Amino acid sequence: MASKLEFMRFPAPDGVNGWWESLPPPAPAEAVSSERRYDWVVIGGGITGLCAARRLAELAPEASIALVEADRIGRTTAGRNSGFFVDLPHDISSESYSRSVEADKADVRLQRHGIDYVRSVVRQHGIECDWRDDGKFHASVNKKGQAALAQFAEGLTRIGEAFDWLDEAAIAKVTGTGFYCGALFTPGCSTVQPAALMRGLASTLPSSVKVFELSAVKGIEHRGDTKVLSFASGKITTKRVILCTNAYAATFGGHPNGLLPVYTFASMTRVMNPDEVMKLGGARSWALIPADPMGTTVRRLITGRICVRNHFAFRPSLEVSEADLAKAKSLHQRSFDRRFPMLKNVELEYTWGGPLCLSTNNGALFGQRGDGVFEAVGCNGLGLSRGSASGKLIAEYALGQSSDLVRQLLNQPHPRSLPVRPIADVAVSAAIWVKEFTAGAEL
Ligand SMILES: Cc1cc2nc3c(=O)[nH]c(=O)nc-3n(C[C@H](O)[C@H](O)[C@H](O)COP(=O)(O)OP(=O)(O)OC[C@H]3O[C@@H](n4cnc5c(N)ncnc54)[C@H](O)[C@@H]3O)c2cc1C
């Protein structure tokens, strides 16, 4: 009997992604435009799908694999984030990023697995994406932030992770601004130019992987053990599918499933001139996250730009409005001005948003959702390291391999279901508002 899974939401432009815009023009895209057959199809060309397709090809070199992406690889969420490959606990729904000792240790194991995998690919292929193993600063602006950092430091001590404290003068020496009153440095975080990384991962895939871009899957029809994927102008037939569509899986079949498409927003300045670079001082490149998870993330890039990220908005429609973008830009401008009063004339050149895929219990979807259909969905705000790991591991699982990490992902909780809309909309938006309000000075 035939059954069908329909895709209800597709990526929208959601502003102008500065990481993508500051790269050279991409090679032309090849879209699905006829009827084809592959052994495997990976849906979604974000970090999870790119790692899944690569791992499949590594482990099953004789198999034919299609990686299909609705937009351009590097232009969507995986290429529009702040570029932190976070190794340590990073529960953004908590007050201080930590959970229990066991959960924290398991997170670190998984996240480092993902980071090591992608780093090895970057090194092996010489992917130019400004990959840096320079660590990150968690900075605070007041006593409340210092207390949150102290709590985070206690959590790190409990799981045996290293960190260093920086006082006000020491963090000012790094950032050039006197805005922060202290920071905690953790060495294991890597950072990248995310759009460059995604493009590089796609262009260095083994030759058994065929990449299709500008090719949104509209639906998957099951005919016995065969699946037929339909596109605007073509079809792909396959026996096995891996879904790596993160937030776009929130409304599969029109039914809410506990996955919450929560947008966050970023802006990037133009390139600073030598005079502005001198006025700012500090190190040429650094990466900083706020003591309060709802505060402002800042990166100074080696290219002479500064990137700021803050603000969250629940958008089940999976697109943001011009008003959302205008609000985000004005919040970013305010955050930038408070931190960098010496850079009054440095404008924000690009502003954009992208959907995270959160759940109220940190749950995610990993495993087999039906005959021959696998999924690795639900980044919970940490898609670079967790998506790398879960993409690699879903390929291993789909090929019948098991390991402690595969079992860890299979045993994680499913996203907790929410009340029906519009109650869910009001509850999630109110929770975000309260958390942002309490983040206050960290914004
Ligand atoms: C501003 C911002 C800052 C962030 N900062 C960080 C950070 O510093 N570190 C971090 O770890 N995370 C960060 N994130 C989150 C991170 O970007 C995501 O967790 C990550 O992109 C998830 O990767 P993914 O591959 O699972 O999903 P995605 O990147 O969302 O990829 C899913 C892909 O599926 C495609 N797709 C969807 N539907 C279809 C369809 N029907 N057919 C074909 N293709 C489809 C989409 O176009 C998309 O490319 C940030 C996010 C934003 C928006």
Residues whose N, C-alpha, C, O or C-beta is under 5 A from the ligand:
A	BS01	LIG	F7 R9 P11 I43 G44 G45 G46 I47 T48 G49 V68 E69 A70 D71 T76 T77 A78 R80 N81 S82 G83 F84 S215 A216 V217 C244 T245 N246 A247 Y248 T264 F265 A266 R309 G353 G354 P355 C379 G381 L382 G383 L384 S385 G387
